[in-house]
Amino acid sequence: MNQKIKNELLAGVEKLKTPEGYLMAGYPNYFYLFGRDSLISSWQMLAIDPAIAKNTLKILAEHQGKTVNNKREEEPGKILHEYRIKRKDQLALPQWDFPYFGSVDSTPLFVIVAEKYFEKTGDKEFLARIWDNIVAALNWISVYGDCDNDNFIEYKRKNPYGLFHQGWRDNFENHLKINPPVAIVEAQGYAYAAYMAGVKLAKHFSRDGSLQKIWKKKADALAAEFQKKFWWEGEQYYYLALDKNKKPKNSVSSNPGHLLFSGIVSKKATRKIVKRLFQKDMFTRFGIRTISENEPDFNYSSYHLGSVWPHDNWIIYYGLKRLGFSKEAEQIKQSVLSAYRELRCIPELFGVKNGEIFSLAKGAKQYEKRFHKNIKANSLQAWAVCGLLNMIWED
């Protein structure tokens, strides 16, 4: 049975692959290059087709930020958020220039995926070609990403027509109710993992040990400060974010689950993250919700405030496997597989209410009632398809 599902998922991947060998984010919406989405989907495909990661890193390196341009939200070393290359729908956003760089996490993910690709393939020739891009990306994290020198990576839009929130739960509006600059929790884990990836790569590509020392020091400082400021004692969990006044946002969300793979948290804290993610207000038989159903703004059919995202679950799954939580990783794998069987596809996101799964794709009435008509779940989304494919590949 899983071989049939693998073939169906591989067909979806091929539909999203460009002639240059990287993946578009989704279809029919978002059929263009994204930083975050394309990097994560290429990471998910490393064991299956590592060339996708190479091609993704290559094109993102070519378009890496080189100057300060507030309309594009470009800064030196920054990796783009999206690029609508030769697309008619670019005309729908005349207030933007492309590539558009409004993402806090594309840049650390670029470094993380570069190191994962090198670990998988040992491709020294290619890594040497993009080494300067990796150095520039890490420089962006420590200089532009941490604009107030508090060790945290933060975002605040420069273009008033750009994305207000710039983590993976991005939006043009302040749907998370956090005033910027925002230090979103998962981006701290990404930044830490990027610094440590840089340390590993520097051993092979740096002329001396200075960069290793700098990045290791940055990683250590971030980890120490992170535990002090983000730990939510009352919930035995991590806050969603810090706002402009460094006040924590006490929302129970799936975002801290992204920390599991990063190495930023202790073993003790890790066990508490895992325990919280699998409580009944978060875990459903089809996957982990974006936020707890006990939160006041929870809505099972909300784009980011209660729905279930397969890629979100994959990142948690990946961290669980890495840390030896095999039982919990298997629970996520089986839940996402169940969603695929129920929906006959693995879409961008879906809703779960009273144990039942609901499509939030085009034509799903319970979704369209609550959202502007142009925001609908894609039935084919790269990081959803590649995430499930990664989970079942060795079966």
Buried (B, 14 or more C-beta within 10 A) or exposed (E): EEEEBBEBBBEBBEBBBBEEBBBBBBBEBBBBBBBBBBBBBBBBBBEBBBBBBBBBBBBBBEBBBEEEBEBBBBBBBBBBBBBBBEEEEBEEBEEBBBBBBBBBBBBBBBBBBBBBBBEEBEBEEBBEEBBEBBBBBBBBBBEBBBBEEBBBBBBBBBBEEBBBBBBBBBBEEEBBEBEBBBBBBBBBBBBBBBBBBBBEBBEEBBEEEEBBEBBBEBBBBBBEBBBEBBBBEEBEBBBBBBBBEEEBBEBBBBBBBBBBBBBBBEEEBBBBBBEBBBEEBBBBBBBBBBBBBEBEEBBBBBBBBBBBBBBBBBBBBBBBBEBEBEEBBBBBBBBBBBBBEBBEBBBBBBBBBEEEBBBBBBEBEBBBEEEEEEEBBBBBBBBBBBBBBBBBBEE
